[in-house]
Amino acid sequence: MKKLFLDDLRKAPDNTWEVVRSYKAFVEYIEKNGVPDIISFDHDLSFEHYPFGEEYPTADIPYGKYVEKTGYDCAKWLIERGTLPKKYFVHSMNPVGKQNIEFIMSAAYKHTNQIHATNNI
């Protein structure tokens, strides 16, 4: 079973996970290895995504202002390709980013009638 952990800083829960740290690495991994069985998403993949000195946003995230792409962009890329893992998790500490990823992934699974999981790893 292939498992992919997307996070710029955190370590994977254990050594059964492959780790990628950016949107670019995420895309390269999947293009080379195919879609893993499980993906765990972080939202914030660059220092520009972190609200230093502030709380995480409670409304819209300014995706158009970011230079680096987020975990949300990774999820969108998968959906646009029509390739979904068997299961996914969102471990992000950013509540709005987490909700955004869960929303689009859940909608994609409903559209394809696939079963999915969003519980903790």
C-alpha positions in Angstrom: 0.0 0.0 0.0 1.5 3.4 -1.0 1.0 6.3 1.3 2.0 9.9 0.6 2.4 12.6 3.3 2.3 16.2 2.0 3.8 18.6 4.5 6.5 21.3 4.4 7.7 20.8 7.9 6.2 17.9 9.8 7.6 14.3 9.8 5.3 11.5 8.7 3.6 9.5 11.4 5.9 6.5 10.7 8.2 5.2 8.1 5.5 3.6 5.9 4.8 7.1 4.4 6.6 8.7 1.5 7.0 12.4 2.2 6.8 15.4 -0.2 7.3 19.0 0.9 5.8 21.1 -1.9 3.3 21.3 -4.7 6.1 20.7 -7.3 7.3 17.6 -5.4 3.7 16.3 -5.0 3.1 16.5 -8.8 6.5 15.0 -9.6 5.9 12.1 -7.2 2.4 11.3 -8.7 3.6 11.6 -12.3 6.4 9.2 -11.6 4.7 6.7 -9.2 1.0 7.1 -9.8 -1.6 8.0 -7.3 -0.9 6.4 -3.9 -3.6 4.5 -2.0 -3.6 7.2 0.8 -2.7 10.8 0.8 -2.5 13.0 3.9 -2.7 16.7 3.1 -1.2 19.7 4.8 -2.6 23.1 3.5 0.3 25.5 4.2 3.3 24.5 2.3 5.4 27.7 2.4 6.3 30.4 5.0 4.1 32.8 3.0 1.1 30.7 3.9 1.7 31.1 7.7 0.0 34.0 9.5 2.9 35.1 11.6 1.8 37.1 14.6 -1.9 36.5 13.6 -4.4 33.8 14.0 -5.2 31.5 11.1 -7.8 33.1 8.8 -11.5 32.6 9.6 -12.7 33.6 6.2 -11.3 33.5 2.7 -7.7 32.6 2.0 -6.0 34.8 -0.6 -4.9 32.0 -2.9 -4.4 34.5 -5.8 -1.7 36.3 -3.8 0.5 33.3 -3.1 3.6 32.6 -5.1 3.9 29.0 -3.7 1.0 26.7 -4.1 -0.8 25.1 -1.2 -2.2 21.6 -0.3 -5.5 22.9 -1.7 -3.8 23.4 -5.0 -2.5 19.8 -4.8 -6.0 18.5 -4.2 -7.4 20.5 -7.1 -4.6 19.2 -9.4 -5.6 15.6 -8.5 -9.3 16.3 -9.1 -8.6 18.0 -12.4 -6.7 14.9 -13.5 -9.6 12.7 -12.4 -7.3 10.7 -10.2 -8.2 10.2 -6.5 -6.5 8.1 -3.8 -8.6 5.4 -2.2 -8.4 7.4 1.1 -7.3 10.8 2.2 -6.7 12.7 5.3 -6.2 16.4 6.0 -3.8 17.0 8.9 -3.4 20.8 8.5 -3.6 23.1 11.5 -5.1 25.8 9.3 -8.9 25.4 9.9 -10.0 27.2 6.8 -7.4 25.5 4.5 -8.4 22.1 6.0 -12.1 22.8 5.4 -11.3 23.9 1.8 -9.4 20.7 1.0 -12.1 18.5 2.7 -14.8 20.3 0.7 -13.4 19.8 -2.7 -12.2 16.3 -2.0 -15.5 15.2 -0.6 -17.3 16.7 -3.6 -15.0 14.9 -6.0 -15.6 11.6 -4.2 -19.4 12.1 -4.3 -19.1 12.8 -8.0 -17.3 9.6 -8.6 -19.3 7.6 -6.1 -16.1 6.5 -4.3 -15.8 5.9 -0.6 -13.3 8.0 1.2 -12.0 8.7 4.7 -11.2 12.0 6.3 -10.5 10.8 9.8 -7.2 11.3 11.5 -4.2 9.2 10.3 
